[in-house]
Amino acid sequence: MKTLLSFGHGYSARALTPLLLADGWRVIGTTRSEEKAEMLRGEGVEPVIFGAPIDAALAEATHVLTSAGPGAEGDPVLNTYLPALETYLGGKDWLGYLSTTGVYGDHDGGWVDEDTPLTPSTRRGRWRVEAEAAWQALAERTGAPLHIFRLAGIYGPGRGPFAKVRSGTARRIVKPGQVFSRIHVDDIAQVLAASIARPNPGASYNLCDDDPAPPQDVIGHAAALLGLPPPPEEDFATADMTPMARSFYAESKRVRNDRIKTELGVRLRFPDYRAGLADLLRRDRDTTTQDT
């Protein structure tokens, strides 16, 4: 039986799960809490508490996905399970690592692709570059078929702007020339499924939509869809923001996604934020109707 072992089985991996289960797969996912473990069971996933022995699950897995983000101490999966990974990874059919487009750094709104040098300008970006290198080194040692996926800003059900727009807490921060790329979680799932079906060990892929856009445009469009006035614009230079929030504006770039289309044959379900927000609003209204 095809079996996915998913380290850090979070938002993106959970979107992939139903695609695999519908095809007869077994899915094992790690999590850090018993509460989340129970939630995963309800979704058809066999949970393993992160830090518990993983040898049996890793030996049985045909495919491995790791989504856990690194910190100052390095990659948590490698730090916790390196001996087991070195023992079992070599015979797998597919290994995927979820990274971020933050590895490319700031390009003043210019375009980047998978061949752009990795020049991160934030601490989080540098951690990601180091984690990518560590997984690549492990793959070289073990012969594991590693694929790296560099994700843009993720949105989807439960991670859209509508709640903040409705509550009046959404902000339109304007920094001239600032653009972000983003990706709907359902498109992340379909790219991962396409890569599993057509593996190319050593490949890296940018996961983003076709329309890098200023963040204030996204908030303004969300307000328009709700029939509400847009929040007032705030100048980035004088806006009251936490250091973490301000750091997201340190990099501006447009990310190319040609490779997922030409190599994996992916056709994005949500090629821009307008299509994605319309989908989220429809789901939101469907859920509200069902609840009533």
N, C-alpha and C positions, 0 to 999 in steps of 0.2 A: 504493500500500500504506500502511495506517495504520502510523505509526512513532512510537514513544515515545523521546525522548531524556531520560534520567534522570541528573541531576546528583547525585553522591554516592550511587551506587546501592548502598544498604545494606540493612539488615534488612527494613524495611517495603517498599521498592521490590522487593526480591527476592521477597516474598510476592505482590506484584501480578503479577510477570512471567509465571508459568505461566497465569494467567487470560487474559492478552493473547496469549501464544503459542498457546494452544489455539484462539484465535479468528482466527489467521492474521496476527497483528501481527509487526512487526519491532521489536526492543528494542535500543537503544544505551545503554550505561551508563558513566559515568565512575568511575574508581577511582584511588587514589594509588599502587598497587603492582602490579608484574608478577605477583606471586603471586596477588593477588585477581583480576587480569585473567584469569588462567588458570582460576580457579574460575568466573568469570562465563561464560567460553566454554563450560564444561561444562554450564551452565544455559541455554544457547541465547542468551546476550546477547553483543552485539558490544561489546567493551570499548574505551574511550578513556582513556589516562592523563591524569588531571586536570592541566591546564596546557598540554597539547598543543593545537594549533589545532583549533577546534571548528566553524568556519564551514560546512564541508561537511555535517557531521552535523546542525547546527542548521537549515540550509537544507532538508534532506530530511525533517526531523521534522514530523509533523502535530500532535503533542502533546508537551508538555514538563513534566517533574516535577522539582522541586528539593527535596532532603532535607538538604542540607549545613547544619549548624548554624553560627550566627554566633559570632564572638569579639569581643574588645575592638576589633579593627581593622575590624569590620563583617562583612558577608556575603561568604564566600569566592568564591561564584559570581559575584556582581556585581563584586567587586574584580578578578577574573581575566578575565571575559568580557563586560564591559559593552558595548563597541563592537559586538561580534557580536550580542548580545541586542537592542540598539537597532535593528540592521539587520534582523533576521529574525523577531522575536517577533510582530510585528503581524499576520501572516497565519495564525497557528496556530489550530487548532480548540479547544484547551484548554491551560491553564497551571495547574499545581498547585504550591502551596508548603506544605510540611509544617512547621508551627509547633508550639506547645505550649500547654497550658492554664495554664502558668506565667505567661502574659501577664495573667491576671486578678488575680494577687496573692493575698493572704490575706483570707478572708471568715469566719474563726472558725467554720468548718463550715457556713456558709450556702450557698445555691444560687446558681449563676451560669449564664448562658446566653450566646449569641453577641452579645447586645446589652448585656451588662454592660461598663461602662467598663474599659479596660485600665490597671490600676494595679499593675504588678509590684512586688514587694518584695525581689527578689533581683537580683543583677547579671546572671545568665543570663536572667532574665525581661525585664529592660530591653533586653538585646541583641536578644531576640526581637521585642519591640515595635518597635525601630528597624529590624530586618530586614523585618518585615511592611510598615512604612511605606515602606521603600525599594523593595520589590517593587510596592507599590500605585502609587507614583510612576512607576515604569517602565511599568507597565500603562497608566496614564493617558497617558503620552507616546506609547506605541506602539500603543495600542488592543488590547493583548494581553488575552485572556479569563482573567483571574486568578481562581483559587479558593484560599482559605486553609483549611487543615485544622489545627485545634488538637488535638493528641494528648495524651491522658492518659498515665499510666505504661504503657509497652509491655511485654507479656510474650508468651511463645509458646515454640515448640520451641527448646531451648538457652538460654532466658531465663526459666526457672521456678525455684521455690525448692527443688525436690526434692534437688538435689545438695548444697546446704548443709545441708538437714535431715538427710540421710543421713550427712554427714560430721561432724555435730555443731557446725558453725560458724554455723548460722542463729541469729538473735537475735530476741527479741520485745521490742522497745522500746515502752514504753507512755507516751504523752503524752495526758493526759485531753482528750477532745474532738477528737483528731486523726483525720481521715479523708482517704483518698486515692481518687481515681478512677483506673481502669485500663482497658486495652483489649487484647484478644487481637489478635495481628498478622494473623490471618486475617480478622478483622472490619475492620481497617484496609484490607486489600486489597479487600474487597468494597465498602466505601464509596467508595474511589477509582474502582473500576470503574463503580459506579453513577453517580458524578459525571461520568465521561467519557461515559457513555451519555446523561446528561441534564444537559448543561452549563448553568450559570447564572452567567455572568461577574459578578464582584463579590461573590459569596457567600462566607460563611465558615461553617465547620461544626465543631462539637465532636465529637471521636471518643472515646467512652468507653462503658462498659457501664452497666447500669441500677442498679448497687449499689455506691455509694461505701462504703468500709469501712475500719475501723482496720487498720493493717498487721499488728498482732499476731494478728488474727483469721485473716488469710490464712496466716501461718506455722503457726498452730495447726491449721488445716484441712489443710494439706499434711502435717503430721506425722500427723494422724489417718488420712489416706488411705494412708500408708505403714505404719500400725500401730505408730508410734513415739510415745514420750511427747513432748509439746510442750516446746520450750526454756523455761527459766524466764523469767518476766517481769522486765524491767529498767526502772527508772524513768528516763525521758528526762532528768530534771534532773541525775541523777548518773551516767548511763551514760558509759562511756569511748568516745567517738566522734570521728572525724576532723571537721574543720570542714566538709568537703564533705558528709559523711553527715548532720551536724547541720543543715546548711542546707536539706535536703529537708523537714525538719519545721517550717520557718519559715512555711509556708503550709498552711492547712486549708480545704478547700472541697468542695462537692458540685457536680458538673458535669452540667448537663442535656444530653441528646442528642436531644431531640424532633425537631430539624430534619432529621437524617439519615433519620428514619423518615417524617415527613410529606412532605418535599420529594423525597427520593431513593428512598423506598419500601424502605428497608433493614430487614431483620429480622435482628437480631444472632444469629449462631450461638452466641455465648457471652455471654449477658446478665448473667452474674455470675461472680465468681471461682471459685465452686464448679464450675460447668460448665466453665470454662476449665482449671482444675487437673485435673479428671477427664480431659479430653481430652489434656493433656500427659502424664499418667501412662499413659494407654493407649498413646500413641505411644512413650513411653519403653520400655514393656514389649514392644511390637511390635518395636522396634529391637533390644532385647536378645535376643528370641527368634530374630530373623533372624540375628543375629551368632553364635548358638550352633548 
